[in-house]
Amino acid sequence: MRTSHKALRLCLSPGLLGWSLLGLALSPYFIAHKVRRYLKYRKIDEINPERWLSGIVQHSPEPKLDGPRVALVGASDGELVIMRQIAGALTELRPRVQLAWTLRDAKTISDVRQTHPDWELSYWPFDFFYPVMRYLAEVKPDVMILTERYRFPVLVVGAALGGTHVVLLNSRIKRTPLDRWLLKHVRTVMVRTQQEADWAKEFISTNTNLVVTGDIKLELRKAELGAVREKDLEDWLKPDAEKALMVSGSTDSLAEDKWVLEAFMKARERRPMRLMIAPRRVERRDELAQLAKSMGLKVRVRSGPYGPPVTPGEEDILILDTMGELAVAYRHCKAAYVGGAWDGMGHNVTEPVAWGVPVAYGRRRGHFRALQLLCESHGVGYRVGESGLLADFFVKFANDPVASEDARNRCEALAIEQSGAFRKTVNEVVRVIDLVGSQVSVTAPAPASAASGE
């Protein structure tokens, strides 16, 4: 049952109307919150007007397939990694499926439009009536796969009311009244742990299929750049330099970068090392380079010369200001710090672990509590709340081959223990597509020749 004029059904939901009235009453707070986040992180996604007009922004030039329409919905690069690998498995197993990509991050969408002009692409709509109605009316998803996040009442409830089979994968379940209401409209819920499944059983609909898959992020294929680009990145990093390479990835703010640099400067007093920093937003390159130079550090930037030239291998700080290379750069370092949890909700801590590299992160648990605790239980995750502890972490792995080998073995053991999540997730998505596909074929109008009895 395609969501077309049925998008209008969301206007008939008392729950959604009540939610919208509450949102209208709280709109001054929401506006102030978004402006604050924009000023802090310079994230255009918080105020992007295109998310109000979130119909299809890039149509696929390829002929339309006849399988169910599946909307893959995710925020930015991290979710896109999951979405791409799920999509690759789906198109291999069910080649007639129609994929529609939905992303929130403007920079990610810009990159995708250049690298994948054949994708049907939409902005993730702001969670208000008009943008959601337009999105549902244009994309017309039979299946909508939400990657990890689901707390978007107008989109989730509106899609469900319009006949879309809403799927949630690799989810982080919460237990507030809002979550209880939303999850009643999600037809397939895939959670990471049995504990989350036990929580969800208390309030999901009896028609909801609840599946424990494990955490899919621990089993994703390692990022690939292509042989030429990977060799170029390796040459730029000079991993064979005498000074050990440490990495600080996905830092959110200049304050966090300064904290990391202070830890690095303490650590290099005890061991020779270099530090590569990859800010979450590459637009922060200039302010980061200026900060490092103001602290007396030699800087080399991935995109090209920045100030007086520095001989490769002799720099103190490398700044990675390109998209898509961080996940591969981790393989060349001795230890990695993953940002975001210093003063925010954190980022995925498993990318370094996939390469056998121990990982540190800030004092907050945030969205990645379960992954942090899992890494800690295997002895490869380090929670650091002050710069001295981060300095100790860098020193521990800087020039100790025994410690590095032990970390690699522990990372491998973690990966083996958690294997199977990707296969379980894909199998469940295929089951949904087959179910919805049979319903679509039954309800589709008959061809003219069949209707006329020919």
C-alpha positions as a Markdown table, in Angstrom:
| # | Residue | x | y | z |
|---|---|---|---|---|
| 1 | Met | 0.0 | 0.0 | 0.0 |
| 2 | Arg | 1.9 | 3.0 | -1.2 |
| 3 | Thr | 2.0 | 6.2 | 0.8 |
| 4 | Ser | 0.6 | 8.9 | -1.5 |
| 5 | His | -2.6 | 10.8 | -0.6 |
| 6 | Lys | -2.5 | 8.6 | 2.6 |
| 7 | Ala | 0.1 | 11.0 | 3.9 |
| 8 | Leu | -2.9 | 13.2 | 4.7 |
| 9 | Arg | -3.9 | 10.6 | 7.3 |
| 10 | Leu | -1.4 | 12.0 | 9.8 |
| 11 | Cys | -3.7 | 15.0 | 10.2 |
| 12 | Leu | -6.4 | 12.7 | 11.6 |
| 13 | Ser | -4.2 | 11.4 | 14.4 |
| 14 | Pro | -5.3 | 12.9 | 17.8 |
| 15 | Gly | -1.8 | 12.0 | 19.2 |
| 16 | Leu | 0.0 | 13.9 | 16.4 |
| 17 | Leu | -2.3 | 16.9 | 16.7 |
| 18 | Gly | -1.6 | 17.0 | 20.4 |
| 19 | Trp | 2.1 | 16.6 | 19.8 |
| 20 | Ser | 2.1 | 19.4 | 17.3 |
| 21 | Leu | 0.2 | 21.8 | 19.6 |
| 22 | Leu | 2.8 | 21.0 | 22.3 |
| 23 | Gly | 5.6 | 21.7 | 19.8 |
| 24 | Leu | 4.0 | 25.0 | 18.9 |
| 25 | Ala | 3.8 | 26.0 | 22.5 |
| 26 | Leu | 7.5 | 25.1 | 23.1 |
| 27 | Ser | 8.7 | 26.5 | 19.8 |
| 28 | Pro | 10.6 | 29.4 | 21.4 |
| 29 | Tyr | 12.7 | 26.9 | 23.3 |
| 30 | Phe | 13.2 | 24.7 | 20.2 |
| 31 | Ile | 14.3 | 27.7 | 18.1 |
| 32 | Ala | 16.7 | 28.9 | 20.8 |
| 33 | His | 18.1 | 25.3 | 21.2 |
| 34 | Lys | 18.7 | 25.0 | 17.4 |
| 35 | Val | 20.4 | 28.4 | 17.2 |
| 36 | Arg | 22.6 | 27.5 | 20.1 |
| 37 | Arg | 23.7 | 24.3 | 18.5 |
| 38 | Tyr | 24.3 | 26.0 | 15.2 |
| 39 | Leu | 26.5 | 28.7 | 16.8 |
| 40 | Lys | 28.4 | 26.0 | 18.8 |
| 41 | Tyr | 28.9 | 23.4 | 16.1 |
| 42 | Arg | 28.2 | 25.4 | 12.9 |
| 43 | Lys | 25.9 | 22.6 | 11.8 |
| 44 | Ile | 23.7 | 24.0 | 9.0 |
| 45 | Asp | 21.4 | 20.9 | 9.5 |
| 46 | Glu | 19.9 | 22.6 | 12.6 |
| 47 | Ile | 18.4 | 25.4 | 10.5 |
| 48 | Asn | 18.7 | 24.1 | 6.9 |
| 49 | Pro | 15.6 | 25.5 | 5.0 |
| 50 | Glu | 15.8 | 22.6 | 2.6 |
| 51 | Arg | 14.6 | 20.3 | 5.3 |
| 52 | Trp | 11.3 | 22.2 | 5.3 |
| 53 | Leu | 11.0 | 21.5 | 1.6 |
| 54 | Ser | 12.2 | 17.9 | 1.9 |
| 55 | Gly | 10.9 | 16.3 | -1.2 |
| 56 | Ile | 13.2 | 14.4 | -3.5 |
| 57 | Val | 16.2 | 16.5 | -4.3 |
| 58 | Gln | 17.9 | 14.0 | -6.7 |
| 59 | His | 16.0 | 11.6 | -8.9 |
| 60 | Ser | 17.6 | 8.5 | -10.2 |
| 61 | Pro | 18.2 | 8.4 | -13.9 |
| 62 | Glu | 17.9 | 4.6 | -13.9 |
| 63 | Pro | 14.6 | 3.0 | -15.0 |
| 64 | Lys | 12.2 | 2.3 | -12.1 |
| 65 | Leu | 12.2 | -1.2 | -10.7 |
| 66 | Asp | 9.1 | -3.0 | -9.8 |
| 67 | Gly | 9.9 | -4.1 | -6.3 |
| 68 | Pro | 8.8 | -2.5 | -3.0 |
| 69 | Arg | 10.1 | 1.0 | -2.4 |
| 70 | Val | 12.4 | 1.1 | 0.6 |
| 71 | Ala | 13.5 | 4.4 | 2.2 |
| 72 | Leu | 16.8 | 4.2 | 4.0 |
| 73 | Val | 16.8 | 7.0 | 6.6 |
| 74 | Gly | 19.9 | 8.1 | 8.5 |
| 75 | Ala | 21.5 | 11.3 | 9.8 |
| 76 | Ser | 25.0 | 11.5 | 8.3 |
| 77 | Asp | 28.2 | 9.7 | 7.5 |
| 78 | Gly | 28.1 | 7.2 | 10.4 |
| 79 | Glu | 24.6 | 6.1 | 9.5 |
| 80 | Leu | 25.4 | 6.1 | 5.8 |
| 81 | Val | 28.1 | 3.5 | 6.4 |
| 82 | Ile | 25.4 | 1.2 | 7.8 |
| 83 | Met | 22.8 | 2.1 | 5.1 |
| 84 | Arg | 25.2 | 1.4 | 2.3 |
| 85 | Gln | 26.2 | -2.0 | 3.5 |
| 86 | Ile | 22.6 | -3.0 | 4.2 |
| 87 | Ala | 21.6 | -1.7 | 0.7 |
| 88 | Gly | 24.4 | -3.7 | -0.9 |
| 89 | Ala | 23.2 | -6.9 | 0.7 |
| 90 | Leu | 19.5 | -6.1 | -0.2 |
| 91 | Thr | 20.2 | -5.4 | -3.9 |
| 92 | Glu | 22.2 | -8.6 | -4.1 |
| 93 | Leu | 19.4 | -10.7 | -2.5 |
| 94 | Arg | 16.4 | -8.8 | -3.9 |
| 95 | Pro | 17.6 | -7.0 | -7.0 |
| 96 | Arg | 14.1 | -5.6 | -7.9 |
| 97 | Val | 13.9 | -3.5 | -4.7 |
| 98 | Gln | 13.6 | 0.3 | -5.2 |
| 99 | Leu | 15.9 | 2.2 | -2.8 |
| 100 | Ala | 15.3 | 5.8 | -1.7 |
| 101 | Trp | 18.1 | 7.4 | 0.3 |
| 102 | Thr | 17.2 | 10.0 | 3.1 |
| 103 | Leu | 19.9 | 11.9 | 4.9 |
| 104 | Arg | 19.9 | 14.9 | 7.3 |
| 105 | Asp | 23.5 | 16.2 | 6.9 |
| 106 | Ala | 23.9 | 18.8 | 4.1 |
| 107 | Lys | 27.6 | 18.0 | 3.6 |
| 108 | Thr | 26.9 | 14.3 | 3.3 |
| 109 | Ile | 24.1 | 14.9 | 0.8 |
| 110 | Ser | 26.4 | 17.1 | -1.2 |
| 111 | Asp | 29.1 | 14.4 | -1.3 |
| 112 | Val | 26.6 | 11.7 | -2.2 |
| 113 | Arg | 25.2 | 13.8 | -5.1 |
| 114 | Gln | 28.7 | 13.8 | -6.6 |
| 115 | Thr | 29.7 | 10.2 | -5.9 |
| 116 | His | 26.3 | 8.6 | -6.5 |
| 117 | Pro | 24.3 | 10.6 | -9.1 |
| 118 | Asp | 22.2 | 7.5 | -9.7 |
| 119 | Trp | 20.7 | 7.5 | -6.2 |
| 120 | Glu | 17.2 | 8.8 | -5.4 |
| 121 | Leu | 18.0 | 11.2 | -2.6 |
| 122 | Ser | 16.0 | 13.3 | -0.2 |
| 123 | Tyr | 16.6 | 15.4 | 2.9 |
| 124 | Trp | 15.3 | 14.1 | 6.2 |
| 125 | Pro | 12.4 | 16.4 | 6.9 |
| 126 | Phe | 12.0 | 18.5 | 10.0 |
| 127 | Asp | 9.5 | 16.8 | 12.2 |
| 128 | Phe | 6.5 | 19.0 | 11.4 |
| 129 | Phe | 3.3 | 18.4 | 9.4 |
| 130 | Tyr | 4.2 | 20.1 | 6.1 |
| 131 | Pro | 7.7 | 18.7 | 5.5 |
| 132 | Val | 6.7 | 15.2 | 6.6 |
| 133 | Met | 3.6 | 15.2 | 4.4 |
| 134 | Arg | 5.6 | 16.4 | 1.4 |
| 135 | Tyr | 8.3 | 13.8 | 2.0 |
| 136 | Leu | 5.8 | 10.9 | 2.3 |
| 137 | Ala | 3.8 | 12.1 | -0.7 |
| 138 | Glu | 6.9 | 12.2 | -2.9 |
| 139 | Val | 9.0 | 9.3 | -1.7 |
| 140 | Lys | 6.0 | 7.0 | -1.2 |
| 141 | Pro | 7.9 | 4.4 | 0.9 |
| 142 | Asp | 6.4 | 0.9 | 1.3 |
| 143 | Val | 9.2 | 0.2 | 3.9 |
| 144 | Met | 11.0 | 2.9 | 5.9 |
| 145 | Ile | 14.2 | 1.8 | 7.6 |
| 146 | Leu | 15.3 | 4.1 | 10.4 |
| 147 | Thr | 18.9 | 3.6 | 11.3 |
| 148 | Glu | 19.3 | 3.7 | 15.1 |
| 149 | Arg | 17.2 | 6.8 | 15.7 |
| 150 | Tyr | 13.4 | 6.8 | 15.9 |
| 151 | Arg | 12.3 | 9.7 | 18.1 |
| 152 | Phe | 10.5 | 11.6 | 15.4 |
| 153 | Pro | 6.8 | 11.4 | 16.1 |
| 154 | Val | 5.4 | 13.1 | 13.0 |
| 155 | Leu | 7.5 | 11.0 | 10.6 |
| 156 | Val | 7.2 | 7.7 | 12.4 |
| 157 | Val | 3.5 | 7.9 | 13.2 |
| 158 | Gly | 2.6 | 9.6 | 9.9 |
| 159 | Ala | 4.4 | 6.9 | 7.9 |
| 160 | Ala | 2.7 | 4.1 | 9.8 |
| 161 | Leu | -0.8 | 5.7 | 9.4 |
| 162 | Gly | -0.1 | 6.0 | 5.7 |
| 163 | Gly | 0.5 | 2.2 | 5.4 |
| 164 | Thr | 4.4 | 2.2 | 5.5 |
| 165 | His | 6.0 | -0.7 | 7.3 |
| 166 | Val | 8.4 | 1.1 | 9.7 |
| 167 | Val | 11.6 | -0.7 | 10.6 |
| 168 | Leu | 14.1 | 0.3 | 13.3 |
| 169 | Leu | 17.5 | -1.3 | 13.2 |
| 170 | Asn | 20.4 | -1.2 | 15.6 |
| 171 | Ser | 18.2 | 0.9 | 17.9 |
| 172 | Arg | 18.9 | 2.5 | 21.2 |
| 173 | Ile | 15.6 | 1.9 | 23.1 |
| 174 | Lys | 14.5 | 4.4 | 25.8 |
| 175 | Arg | 11.6 | 4.0 | 28.2 |
| 176 | Thr | 9.8 | 7.4 | 28.3 |
| 177 | Pro | 6.1 | 7.9 | 27.4 |
| 178 | Leu | 7.2 | 9.3 | 24.1 |
| 179 | Asp | 9.1 | 6.1 | 23.2 |
| 180 | Arg | 6.2 | 3.9 | 24.3 |
| 181 | Trp | 3.9 | 5.8 | 22.0 |
| 182 | Leu | 6.3 | 5.8 | 19.0 |
| 183 | Leu | 7.3 | 2.1 | 19.2 |
| 184 | Lys | 3.7 | 1.1 | 19.0 |
| 185 | His | 3.9 | 2.4 | 15.4 |
| 186 | Val | 7.1 | 0.6 | 14.4 |
| 187 | Arg | 6.3 | -2.8 | 12.9 |
| 188 | Thr | 9.8 | -4.3 | 13.1 |
| 189 | Val | 12.2 | -3.4 | 16.0 |
| 190 | Met | 15.8 | -4.7 | 15.9 |
| 191 | Val | 17.6 | -4.2 | 19.2 |
| 192 | Arg | 21.2 | -4.8 | 20.2 |
| 193 | Thr | 20.8 | -6.6 | 23.5 |
| 194 | Gln | 18.3 | -8.9 | 25.2 |
| 195 | Gln | 18.0 | -6.3 | 28.0 |
| 196 | Glu | 16.7 | -3.8 | 25.5 |
| 197 | Ala | 14.3 | -6.4 | 24.1 |
| 198 | Asp | 12.9 | -7.0 | 27.6 |
| 199 | Trp | 12.3 | -3.3 | 28.0 |
| 200 | Ala | 10.6 | -3.0 | 24.6 |
| 201 | Lys | 8.3 | -6.0 | 25.3 |
| 202 | Glu | 6.6 | -3.9 | 28.0 |
| 203 | Phe | 5.1 | -1.4 | 25.5 |
| 204 | Ile | 5.4 | -2.5 | 21.8 |
| 205 | Ser | 2.4 | -3.5 | 19.9 |
| 206 | Thr | 1.4 | -7.2 | 19.8 |
| 207 | Asn | 1.8 | -6.9 | 16.0 |
| 208 | Thr | 5.4 | -5.7 | 16.3 |
| 209 | Asn | 8.2 | -8.2 | 15.4 |
| 210 | Leu | 11.0 | -7.8 | 18.0 |
| 211 | Val | 14.4 | -9.2 | 17.1 |
| 212 | Val | 17.7 | -9.2 | 19.1 |
| 213 | Thr | 20.5 | -8.9 | 16.5 |
| 214 | Gly | 23.5 | -7.6 | 18.4 |
| 215 | Asp | 25.3 | -4.4 | 17.4 |
| 216 | Ile | 25.7 | -4.1 | 13.7 |
| 217 | Lys | 28.5 | -1.5 | 14.0 |
| 218 | Leu | 30.9 | -4.2 | 15.4 |
| 219 | Glu | 30.6 | -6.2 | 12.2 |
| 220 | Leu | 30.6 | -3.7 | 9.4 |
| 221 | Arg | 33.1 | -4.2 | 6.6 |
| 222 | Lys | 36.2 | -2.0 | 7.1 |
| 223 | Ala | 36.1 | 1.2 | 5.1 |
| 224 | Glu | 37.7 | 1.1 | 1.6 |
| 225 | Leu | 39.0 | 4.0 | -0.4 |
| 226 | Gly | 40.5 | 2.3 | -3.4 |
| 227 | Ala | 44.1 | 1.2 | -3.9 |
| 228 | Val | 45.4 | 4.6 | -5.2 |
| 229 | Arg | 43.7 | 6.7 | -2.6 |
| 230 | Glu | 44.6 | 4.4 | 0.3 |
| 231 | Lys | 48.3 | 4.4 | -0.8 |
| 232 | Asp | 48.2 | 8.2 | -1.0 |
| 233 | Leu | 46.8 | 8.4 | 2.5 |
| 234 | Glu | 49.4 | 6.0 | 3.8 |
| 235 | Asp | 52.2 | 8.1 | 2.2 |
| 236 | Trp | 50.7 | 11.3 | 3.7 |
| 237 | Leu | 50.6 | 9.7 | 7.2 |
| 238 | Lys | 54.1 | 8.3 | 7.0 |
| 239 | Pro | 53.2 | 5.5 | 9.5 |
| 240 | Asp | 56.8 | 4.3 | 9.4 |
| 241 | Ala | 58.1 | 7.5 | 10.9 |
| 242 | Glu | 60.2 | 7.2 | 14.1 |
| 243 | Lys | 57.5 | 9.0 | 16.1 |
| 244 | Ala | 54.4 | 6.9 | 16.9 |
| 245 | Leu | 51.1 | 8.1 | 15.3 |
| 246 | Met | 48.1 | 8.8 | 17.6 |
| 247 | Val | 44.7 | 9.8 | 16.2 |
| 248 | Ser | 42.0 | 12.0 | 17.6 |
| 249 | Gly | 38.9 | 11.5 | 15.5 |
| 250 | Ser | 35.5 | 13.2 | 15.3 |
| 251 | Thr | 36.1 | 16.0 | 17.8 |
| 252 | Asp | 33.1 | 18.3 | 18.0 |
| 253 | Ser | 34.5 | 21.6 | 19.2 |
| 254 | Leu | 37.7 | 23.7 | 19.5 |
| 255 | Ala | 37.5 | 23.3 | 23.3 |
| 256 | Glu | 37.7 | 19.6 | 22.9 |
| 257 | Asp | 40.6 | 19.9 | 20.4 |
| 258 | Lys | 42.5 | 22.1 | 22.9 |
| 259 | Trp | 41.9 | 19.5 | 25.6 |
| 260 | Val | 43.3 | 16.7 | 23.4 |
| 261 | Leu | 46.3 | 18.9 | 22.4 |
| 262 | Glu | 47.1 | 19.5 | 26.0 |
| 263 | Ala | 47.1 | 15.8 | 26.7 |
| 264 | Phe | 49.2 | 15.2 | 23.6 |
| 265 | Met | 51.8 | 17.7 | 24.7 |
| 266 | Lys | 52.0 | 16.0 | 28.1 |
| 267 | Ala | 52.4 | 12.6 | 26.5 |
| 268 | Arg | 55.1 | 13.6 | 24.1 |
| 269 | Glu | 57.3 | 14.8 | 27.0 |
| 270 | Arg | 57.5 | 11.1 | 27.9 |
| 271 | Arg | 57.5 | 9.4 | 24.5 |
| 272 | Pro | 58.1 | 10.6 | 20.9 |
| 273 | Met | 54.8 | 10.8 | 19.0 |
| 274 | Arg | 52.7 | 12.7 | 16.5 |
| 275 | Leu | 49.0 | 13.3 | 16.6 |
| 276 | Met | 46.5 | 13.3 | 13.7 |
| 277 | Ile | 43.3 | 15.2 | 14.4 |
| 278 | Ala | 40.2 | 14.7 | 12.2 |
| 279 | Pro | 37.5 | 17.2 | 13.3 |
| 280 | Arg | 33.9 | 16.1 | 13.0 |
| 281 | Arg | 33.2 | 19.1 | 10.7 |
| 282 | Val | 36.0 | 19.6 | 8.2 |
| 283 | Glu | 35.1 | 23.3 | 8.0 |
| 284 | Arg | 36.9 | 23.7 | 11.4 |
| 285 | Arg | 40.3 | 23.0 | 9.8 |
| 286 | Asp | 41.5 | 26.6 | 9.9 |
| 287 | Glu | 40.6 | 27.3 | 13.5 |
| 288 | Leu | 42.2 | 24.0 | 14.5 |
| 289 | Ala | 45.4 | 24.7 | 12.7 |
| 290 | Gln | 45.6 | 28.2 | 14.2 |
| 291 | Leu | 45.1 | 26.7 | 17.7 |
| 292 | Ala | 47.8 | 24.1 | 17.2 |
| 293 | Lys | 50.3 | 26.7 | 15.9 |
| 294 | Ser | 49.5 | 29.0 | 18.8 |
| 295 | Met | 50.6 | 26.2 | 21.1 |
| 296 | Gly | 54.0 | 26.0 | 19.3 |
| 297 | Leu | 53.2 | 22.9 | 17.3 |
| 298 | Lys | 54.2 | 22.1 | 13.7 |
| 299 | Val | 51.2 | 21.4 | 11.5 |
| 300 | Arg | 50.6 | 19.6 | 8.2 |
| 301 | Val | 47.2 | 19.6 | 6.5 |
| 302 | Arg | 45.8 | 16.8 | 4.3 |
| 303 | Ser | 44.2 | 19.1 | 1.7 |
| 304 | Gly | 47.5 | 20.9 | 1.0 |
| 305 | Pro | 50.1 | 23.3 | 2.4 |
| 306 | Tyr | 49.1 | 25.5 | 5.3 |
| 307 | Gly | 51.7 | 28.1 | 6.1 |
| 308 | Pro | 55.4 | 27.3 | 6.0 |
| 309 | Pro | 56.0 | 23.8 | 4.6 |
| 310 | Val | 56.8 | 21.0 | 7.1 |
| 311 | Thr | 58.8 | 18.0 | 6.2 |
| 312 | Pro | 56.6 | 14.8 | 6.2 |
| 313 | Gly | 57.3 | 12.8 | 9.4 |
| 314 | Glu | 58.6 | 15.8 | 11.3 |
| 315 | Glu | 55.3 | 17.5 | 12.0 |
| 316 | Asp | 53.7 | 17.4 | 15.5 |
| 317 | Ile | 50.1 | 17.6 | 14.2 |
| 318 | Leu | 48.4 | 16.3 | 11.1 |
| 319 | Ile | 45.0 | 17.6 | 10.3 |
| 320 | Leu | 42.7 | 15.3 | 8.3 |
| 321 | Asp | 40.2 | 17.7 | 6.6 |
| 322 | Thr | 38.8 | 15.2 | 4.0 |
| 323 | Met | 35.6 | 13.1 | 4.1 |
| 324 | Gly | 35.7 | 9.3 | 4.3 |
| 325 | Glu | 39.4 | 8.8 | 5.1 |
| 326 | Leu | 39.3 | 8.7 | 8.9 |
| 327 | Ala | 38.0 | 5.2 | 9.2 |
| 328 | Val | 40.9 | 3.9 | 7.1 |
| 329 | Ala | 43.5 | 6.2 | 8.8 |
| 330 | Tyr | 42.8 | 4.4 | 12.1 |
| 331 | Arg | 44.7 | 1.3 | 10.8 |
| 332 | His | 48.0 | 3.2 | 10.8 |
| 333 | Cys | 47.9 | 4.5 | 14.4 |
| 334 | Lys | 49.0 | 3.0 | 17.7 |
| 335 | Ala | 46.0 | 4.3 | 19.7 |
| 336 | Ala | 42.9 | 6.5 | 19.0 |
| 337 | Tyr | 40.8 | 8.9 | 20.9 |
| 338 | Val | 37.2 | 9.2 | 19.5 |
| 339 | Gly | 35.6 | 12.6 | 20.3 |
| 340 | Gly | 32.1 | 13.7 | 21.1 |
| 341 | Ala | 31.8 | 12.3 | 24.6 |
| 342 | Trp | 33.9 | 15.0 | 26.2 |
| 343 | Asp | 31.0 | 17.5 | 26.3 |
| 344 | Gly | 28.4 | 15.9 | 24.0 |
| 345 | Met | 26.7 | 12.6 | 23.3 |
| 346 | Gly | 29.7 | 10.9 | 21.7 |
| 347 | His | 30.4 | 9.1 | 18.5 |
| 348 | Asn | 31.0 | 5.5 | 17.4 |
| 349 | Val | 34.0 | 4.1 | 19.3 |
| 350 | Thr | 34.3 | 0.9 | 17.3 |
| 351 | Glu | 36.0 | 2.1 | 14.1 |
| 352 | Pro | 39.5 | 2.0 | 15.6 |
| 353 | Val | 38.7 | -1.4 | 17.3 |
| 354 | Ala | 37.9 | -2.9 | 13.9 |
| 355 | Trp | 41.6 | -2.4 | 13.0 |
| 356 | Gly | 42.8 | -3.8 | 16.3 |
| 357 | Val | 43.5 | -0.3 | 17.8 |
| 358 | Pro | 42.6 | 0.5 | 21.4 |
| 359 | Val | 40.2 | 3.4 | 21.9 |
| 360 | Ala | 39.7 | 6.2 | 24.4 |
| 361 | Tyr | 36.8 | 8.6 | 24.8 |
| 362 | Gly | 35.5 | 11.4 | 27.1 |
| 363 | Arg | 33.8 | 11.3 | 30.4 |
| 364 | Arg | 30.2 | 11.1 | 29.1 |
| 365 | Arg | 28.5 | 7.8 | 28.1 |
| 366 | Gly | 26.0 | 9.5 | 25.8 |
| 367 | His | 24.5 | 7.5 | 23.0 |
| 368 | Phe | 27.3 | 4.9 | 22.9 |
| 369 | Arg | 27.2 | 3.7 | 26.5 |
| 370 | Ala | 26.7 | 0.0 | 25.5 |
| 371 | Leu | 29.6 | 0.1 | 23.1 |
| 372 | Gln | 31.9 | 1.8 | 25.5 |
| 373 | Leu | 31.1 | -0.7 | 28.2 |
| 374 | Leu | 31.7 | -3.6 | 25.8 |
| 375 | Cys | 35.1 | -2.2 | 24.8 |
| 376 | Glu | 36.0 | -1.7 | 28.4 |
| 377 | Ser | 35.0 | -5.3 | 29.3 |
| 378 | His | 37.5 | -6.6 | 26.7 |
| 379 | Gly | 40.2 | -4.3 | 27.8 |
| 380 | Val | 40.4 | -2.1 | 24.7 |
| 381 | Gly | 38.2 | 0.8 | 25.8 |
| 382 | Tyr | 39.5 | 3.6 | 28.1 |
| 383 | Arg | 37.2 | 6.3 | 29.6 |
| 384 | Val | 39.3 | 9.4 | 30.3 |
| 385 | Gly | 37.9 | 12.5 | 32.1 |
| 386 | Glu | 41.0 | 14.6 | 32.3 |
| 387 | Ser | 44.0 | 15.4 | 30.0 |
| 388 | Gly | 46.4 | 13.5 | 32.2 |
| 389 | Leu | 44.5 | 10.2 | 31.8 |
| 390 | Leu | 44.4 | 10.7 | 28.0 |
| 391 | Ala | 48.2 | 11.4 | 28.0 |
| 392 | Asp | 48.7 | 8.2 | 30.0 |
| 393 | Phe | 46.7 | 6.3 | 27.3 |
| 394 | Phe | 48.8 | 7.7 | 24.5 |
| 395 | Val | 52.0 | 6.9 | 26.3 |
| 396 | Lys | 50.9 | 3.3 | 27.1 |
| 397 | Phe | 50.7 | 2.4 | 23.4 |
| 398 | Ala | 53.2 | 4.8 | 21.9 |
| 399 | Asn | 56.3 | 2.5 | 21.7 |
| 400 | Asp | 55.2 | -0.8 | 23.4 |
| 401 | Pro | 54.8 | -3.6 | 20.8 |
| 402 | Val | 53.7 | -6.0 | 23.5 |
| 403 | Ala | 50.8 | -3.7 | 24.6 |
| 404 | Ser | 49.8 | -3.2 | 21.0 |
| 405 | Glu | 49.8 | -6.9 | 20.2 |
| 406 | Asp | 47.8 | -7.6 | 23.3 |
| 407 | Ala | 45.3 | -4.9 | 22.2 |
| 408 | Arg | 45.0 | -6.4 | 18.7 |
| 409 | Asn | 44.2 | -9.8 | 20.2 |
| 410 | Arg | 41.6 | -8.4 | 22.5 |
| 411 | Cys | 40.0 | -6.5 | 19.6 |
| 412 | Glu | 39.8 | -9.6 | 17.6 |
| 413 | Ala | 38.3 | -11.6 | 20.4 |
| 414 | Leu | 35.6 | -8.9 | 20.8 |
| 415 | Ala | 34.8 | -9.0 | 17.1 |
| 416 | Ile | 34.4 | -12.8 | 17.2 |
| 417 | Glu | 32.2 | -12.7 | 20.2 |
| 418 | Gln | 29.8 | -10.2 | 18.6 |
| 419 | Ser | 29.7 | -11.8 | 15.1 |
| 420 | Gly | 26.4 | -12.4 | 13.4 |
| 421 | Ala | 24.6 | -9.1 | 13.9 |
| 422 | Phe | 24.9 | -8.1 | 10.2 |
| 423 | Arg | 23.5 | -11.4 | 8.9 |
| 424 | Lys | 20.6 | -11.3 | 11.4 |
| 425 | Thr | 19.8 | -7.7 | 10.4 |
| 426 | Val | 19.8 | -8.3 | 6.7 |
| 427 | Asn | 17.7 | -11.5 | 7.1 |
| 428 | Glu | 15.0 | -9.6 | 9.0 |
| 429 | Val | 15.0 | -6.7 | 6.5 |
| 430 | Val | 14.6 | -9.2 | 3.6 |
| 431 | Arg | 11.7 | -10.9 | 5.5 |
| 432 | Val | 10.0 | -7.5 | 5.7 |
| 433 | Ile | 10.6 | -6.7 | 2.0 |
| 434 | Asp | 9.1 | -10.1 | 1.0 |
| 435 | Leu | 6.1 | -9.6 | 3.2 |
| 436 | Val | 5.4 | -6.1 | 2.0 |
| 437 | Gly | 6.2 | -7.1 | -1.6 |
| 438 | Ser | 3.5 | -9.7 | -1.6 |
| 439 | Gln | 1.0 | -7.2 | -0.2 |
| 440 | Val | 1.9 | -4.6 | -2.8 |
| 441 | Ser | 1.5 | -7.1 | -5.6 |
| 442 | Val | -1.9 | -8.2 | -4.3 |
| 443 | Thr | -3.2 | -4.6 | -4.0 |
| 444 | Ala | -1.7 | -3.3 | -7.2 |
| 445 | Pro | -4.2 | -2.5 | -10.0 |
| 446 | Ala | -4.5 | -5.2 | -12.6 |
| 447 | Pro | -3.1 | -4.5 | -16.1 |
| 448 | Ala | -5.6 | -3.2 | -18.7 |
| 449 | Ser | -5.5 | -6.4 | -20.7 |
| 450 | Ala | -6.3 | -8.5 | -17.6 |
| 451 | Ala | -9.1 | -6.2 | -16.6 |
| 452 | Ser | -10.7 | -6.4 | -20.0 |
| 453 | Gly | -10.5 | -10.2 | -20.1 |
| 454 | Glu | -8.0 | -10.4 | -23.0 |
